[in-house]
């Protein structure tokens, strides 16, 4: 198929390589003309995916109109906070018969919409799917065995996206629970910041295991309150993505947390980052969603306090550990 990947970060580049391996006709769209020239000349994403060659068959473009209008499938791989602005530019183009696939993990801050909801909000009733799961670009591009989930409410579309991306090293499962898949991929970034804080503070494996377990409970609690299927969070886009993001050296969100745990302030950290750590913005969104739906999310609340209220990570750890004793069964069954 003719596929345009909109966003030439590490993830967009890795997926373009996967799509090319499936013999699709792939265009990789980059916003900055100077960097598009670098990508085309070097055939390597030296900023975001160093050491991985971009196949010659993948076209590099800065022409959004051509990239959208010549494609059958449009893969959206931009940071969550720029998606709405990008879609407004796409809206004036011929887009209505296209399939849109969001590979973005985040929740819009102002509207509190997931990325597929933002797509529908701007473009109307277009065919939409999401792709999510434990999948660092650095490993996907190097053909490390990876499994993810394609989800769509449109009958047959998740299976179509499954086939589009499926390779020997990139296994894709199908799902219909779009909301659950998106929330899992978003909330896990908040928990990953907390995991990084623990690493920076020198906490042990016991502590991180507890954090991830209770973090998963928060994901399920919010998801079911919003109408997602609880079972989704026990799958790849839930616990799978949570594990890899909390533990991996590739995780930008875990890295941000680690620096916070070592005493750095969030402003200092973000100033030196070229890549986006989605969890920072998502923390604010998820904190608002917890309030909106009346869901108890103590880990998310403490990450919010550290990021947006300058609370000491040590104080957050103390406050989490000294909460009133509870029954685990009660917590597991709490919606």
LOPALUM-351128 format. One record per residue (C-alpha): residue in three letters; x, y, z. Coordinates in steps of 0.1 Angstrom, whole numbers, plus 5000, padded with zeros to 4 digits. Layout:
BEGIN
residu/X/Y/Z
ALA/X/Y/Z
...
# end
This chain:
BEGIN
residu/X/Y/Z
UNK/5000/5000/5000
UNK/5010/5036/4997
UNK/5018/5048/5033
UNK/5030/5081/5046
UNK/5045/5083/5080
UNK/5040/5118/5094
UNK/5068/5126/5118
UNK/5105/5116/5114
UNK/5114/5111/5150
UNK/5128/5078/5162
UNK/5095/5060/5163
UNK/5083/5073/5129
UNK/5116/5063/5113
UNK/5115/5028/5128
UNK/5079/5022/5116
UNK/5088/5035/5081
UNK/5115/5008/5081
UNK/5091/4982/5092
UNK/5065/4992/5066
UNK/5092/4992/5039
UNK/5101/4957/5049
UNK/5065/4947/5041
UNK/5070/4961/5006
UNK/5048/4991/5010
UNK/5054/5023/4991
UNK/5066/5045/5021
UNK/5071/5082/5025
UNK/5086/5096/5056
UNK/5075/5132/5063
UNK/5098/5156/5082
UNK/5087/5191/5092
UNK/5121/5208/5090
UNK/5135/5211/5054
UNK/5172/5212/5066
UNK/5168/5180/5086
UNK/5149/5163/5058
UNK/5179/5170/5036
UNK/5201/5154/5062
UNK/5179/5123/5063
UNK/5179/5120/5025
UNK/5216/5125/5021
UNK/5229/5104/5050
UNK/5200/5078/5050
UNK/5202/5078/5087
UNK/5183/5096/5115
UNK/5214/5109/5133
UNK/5194/5127/5159
UNK/5168/5102/5170
UNK/5179/5067/5156
UNK/5216/5068/5152
UNK/5233/5038/5135
UNK/5202/5026/5116
UNK/5202/5029/5079
UNK/5170/5042/5062
UNK/5164/5021/5031
UNK/5167/5039/4997
UNK/5131/5030/4988
UNK/5117/5052/5016
UNK/5110/5087/5002
UNK/5119/5116/5024
UNK/5095/5146/5021
UNK/5086/5180/5036
UNK/5055/5183/5013
UNK/5026/5176/5036
UNK/5000/5180/5008
UNK/5017/5154/4986
UNK/5024/5131/5015
UNK/4988/5130/5026
UNK/4970/5131/4992
UNK/4991/5103/4976
UNK/4988/5079/5005
UNK/4962/5053/5013
UNK/4973/5051/5049
UNK/4986/5079/5070
UNK/5006/5070/5101
UNK/5007/5098/5127
UNK/5039/5098/5146
UNK/5043/5134/5160
UNK/5043/5145/5196
UNK/5008/5146/5212
UNK/5009/5184/5218
UNK/5014/5192/5181
UNK/4988/5167/5167
UNK/4958/5190/5167
UNK/4977/5217/5148
UNK/4989/5192/5123
UNK/4954/5179/5117
UNK/4941/5214/5111
UNK/4966/5216/5082
UNK/4955/5182/5069
UNK/4919/5192/5071
UNK/4922/5215/5041
UNK/4937/5187/5020
UNK/4920/5157/5003
UNK/4920/5133/5033
UNK/4885/5119/5037
UNK/4891/5084/5021
UNK/4924/5079/5040
UNK/4930/5055/5069
UNK/4947/5072/5099
UNK/4968/5053/5123
UNK/4979/5069/5155
UNK/5011/5057/5171
UNK/5012/5085/5196
UNK/5010/5078/5233
UNK/4995/5107/5252
UNK/4963/5126/5263
UNK/4957/5161/5251
UNK/4960/5185/5280
UNK/4932/5210/5273
UNK/4905/5186/5260
UNK/4916/5155/5279
UNK/4910/5135/5246
UNK/4931/5106/5235
UNK/4948/5109/5202
UNK/4922/5090/5182
UNK/4896/5112/5197
UNK/4915/5143/5187
UNK/4917/5129/5151
UNK/4879/5125/5150
UNK/4874/5158/5166
UNK/4893/5176/5139
UNK/4888/5155/5108
UNK/4853/5140/5115
UNK/4844/5103/5109
UNK/4875/5091/5092
UNK/4887/5055/5095
UNK/4910/5055/5125
UNK/4932/5029/5142
UNK/4959/5030/5169
UNK/4991/5010/5172
UNK/5006/5006/5207
UNK/5026/4983/5229
UNK/5061/4976/5244
UNK/5081/4989/5214
UNK/5112/5011/5217
UNK/5122/5025/5183
UNK/5159/5016/5189
UNK/5150/4979/5191
UNK/5122/4978/5165
UNK/5145/4994/5139
UNK/5172/4968/5146
UNK/5146/4939/5142
UNK/5146/4929/5179
UNK/5115/4907/5183
UNK/5086/4930/5193
UNK/5049/4925/5198
UNK/5023/4953/5197
UNK/4985/4958/5193
UNK/4965/4973/5165
UNK/4931/4985/5177
UNK/4901/5000/5158
UNK/4863/5002/5162
UNK/4859/5000/5124
UNK/4851/4964/5115
UNK/4881/4947/5099
UNK/4904/4977/5102
UNK/4925/4964/5131
UNK/4932/4933/5111
UNK/4941/4954/5080
UNK/4966/4974/5101
UNK/4978/4941/5117
UNK/4987/4928/5082
UNK/5002/4961/5071
UNK/5029/4961/5098
UNK/5033/4924/5105
UNK/5069/4911/5099
UNK/5091/4883/5112
UNK/5104/4906/5140
UNK/5073/4928/5145
UNK/5043/4907/5156
UNK/5009/4926/5157
UNK/4978/4915/5176
UNK/4944/4930/5169
UNK/4920/4945/5194
UNK/4887/4965/5194
UNK/4893/4983/5227
UNK/4907/5015/5213
UNK/4903/5035/5245
UNK/4920/5008/5266
UNK/4949/5005/5243
UNK/4954/5043/5242
UNK/4951/5048/5279
UNK/4975/5020/5287
UNK/5001/5035/5263
UNK/4996/5069/5280
UNK/4993/5063/5317
UNK/5023/5039/5317
UNK/5045/5069/5309
UNK/5034/5086/5341
UNK/5043/5054/5361
UNK/5076/5052/5343
UNK/5086/5087/5355
UNK/5079/5074/5391
UNK/5100/5043/5384
UNK/5128/5065/5372
UNK/5125/5086/5404
UNK/5130/5054/5424
UNK/5161/5046/5403
UNK/5175/5081/5409
UNK/5169/5078/5446
UNK/5186/5044/5447
UNK/5155/5025/5458
UNK/5156/4987/5453
UNK/5138/4961/5432
UNK/5112/4956/5459
UNK/5101/4992/5456
UNK/5099/4992/5418
UNK/5080/4960/5418
UNK/5054/4975/5442
UNK/5053/5007/5421
UNK/5046/4988/5389
UNK/5020/4966/5405
UNK/5001/4995/5420
UNK/5007/5016/5389
UNK/4989/4989/5368
UNK/4960/4991/5393
UNK/4957/5028/5387
UNK/4957/5023/5349
UNK/4929/4997/5353
UNK/4909/5019/5377
UNK/4910/5049/5354
UNK/4904/5029/5322
UNK/4873/5011/5335
UNK/4859/5043/5349
UNK/4862/5058/5314
UNK/4846/5027/5297
UNK/4876/5007/5286
UNK/4878/4969/5289
UNK/4898/4960/5321
UNK/4913/4929/5303
UNK/4931/4952/5279
UNK/4954/4964/5307
UNK/4966/4929/5313
UNK/4978/4928/5277
UNK/5007/4942/5256
UNK/4994/4978/5256
UNK/4989/4977/5294
UNK/5012/4957/5315
UNK/5036/4949/5286
UNK/5042/4985/5278
UNK/5044/4994/5315
UNK/5072/4968/5322
UNK/5094/4979/5293
UNK/5090/5017/5300
UNK/5097/5014/5337
UNK/5127/4992/5332
UNK/5144/5001/5299
UNK/5175/5022/5294
UNK/5158/5035/5262
UNK/5129/5050/5281
UNK/5129/5088/5280
UNK/5102/5090/5307
UNK/5121/5067/5331
UNK/5153/5088/5324
UNK/5134/5120/5333
UNK/5123/5104/5365
UNK/5158/5092/5373
UNK/5172/5127/5370
UNK/5144/5140/5392
UNK/5153/5114/5418
UNK/5189/5126/5417
UNK/5178/5161/5426
UNK/5175/5179/5393
UNK/5145/5201/5385
UNK/5122/5194/5356
UNK/5130/5226/5338
UNK/5167/5218/5338
UNK/5160/5183/5325
UNK/5137/5193/5297
UNK/5159/5221/5285
UNK/5186/5196/5276
UNK/5163/5170/5259
UNK/5160/5169/5222
UNK/5134/5141/5222
UNK/5100/5144/5238
UNK/5091/5127/5271
UNK/5054/5123/5267
UNK/5048/5114/5303
UNK/5056/5150/5315
UNK/5026/5165/5297
UNK/5005/5133/5302
UNK/5009/5135/5340
UNK/4989/5167/5340
UNK/4962/5152/5317
UNK/4958/5120/5337
UNK/4958/5139/5370
UNK/4928/5159/5356
UNK/4911/5128/5343
UNK/4914/5112/5378
UNK/4896/5142/5393
UNK/4870/5142/5365
UNK/4861/5106/5370
UNK/4866/5105/5407
UNK/4893/5078/5405
UNK/4919/5074/5432
UNK/4954/5075/5416
UNK/4980/5082/5444
UNK/5011/5074/5423
UNK/4999/5097/5395
UNK/4991/5124/5421
UNK/5026/5123/5436
UNK/5043/5124/5401
UNK/5021/5155/5394
UNK/5032/5170/5427
UNK/5069/5165/5419
UNK/5066/5178/5383
UNK/5042/5207/5388
UNK/5043/5216/5425
UNK/5081/5211/5430
UNK/5075/5185/5458
UNK/5105/5166/5469
UNK/5106/5130/5456
UNK/5115/5118/5491
UNK/5084/5135/5505
UNK/5063/5118/5478
UNK/5078/5084/5487
UNK/5071/5090/5524
UNK/5035/5101/5517
UNK/5028/5070/5495
UNK/5043/5046/5521
UNK/5025/5061/5551
UNK/4990/5061/5536
UNK/4964/5044/5558
UNK/4966/5005/5557
UNK/4942/4989/5533
UNK/4930/4955/5521
UNK/4947/4945/5489
UNK/4915/4927/5478
UNK/4896/4959/5483
UNK/4921/4978/5462
UNK/4921/4952/5434
UNK/4883/4953/5432
UNK/4880/4990/5435
UNK/4867/5007/5404
# end
